[in-house]
């Protein structure tokens, strides 16, 4: 093992995958967003109620 491998820091990912959840029906889907951006909140079609609804970021799934 070389000494240079010990000195390097682990690089953080630029993007993360997050789980979005509908406030109306609880329907969820995954989306990728930049790590340094604010939490997402968007309007998208909800297949459970057949209308558009507000989705909020629920939790982080993994780094990309």
N, C-alpha and C positions, 0 to 999 in steps of 0.2 A: 504494500500500500504506500502510495506516494504522499508526502507531506502536503502537497498542494491540494489534494482532495479534502483534507481536514479543514483547511482554511476557507474554503468556499461556503457561502451561505446558501441555503435552499431558496430557490427562486419561487415567488408566489405567482399563481396563475392570474391572467388578466381577466378571465371570464369565469362566471360560476353558473351552475344550473340551479334554478329555484322552482319550487312548486307553487302554482297559482291556484287559489280556491275561490269559487263563486260565493258571494255573500247571500244569494237567494237560495240556491239548491244544494250547495256543497260540492258541485262538480269540480274536479281538479285536472290540471295539465301541467306539463313541465315546459320551461322556457329558459333560454340562456340570456344573461345580462352581464354588463361589465361589473367587475368586482367593486370598483370605487363609486359606482352610481348609487343614487337613492333607491329605496325600496319601490318596487313597481306597483302601480294601481292602474288598471285599464278596463275599457269596456269591450266586451267580446260576446259573440253569440254563444248562448248556453243551450246545448242540445236537450237537456232535461225539461226545460220549460218552453222551448222553442221561441225564445226572445233574447234580446241583448240584456246582459247584466254586468254588474261591476265585479271584477276579479281583484283580489289583493294577494300580495306575496305572503305565503304561509311559512315556508321554511327553506333553508338551503339544502340541496340534495348532494352536490359534489362540485369540486373544482374542475375546470376544463383546461 
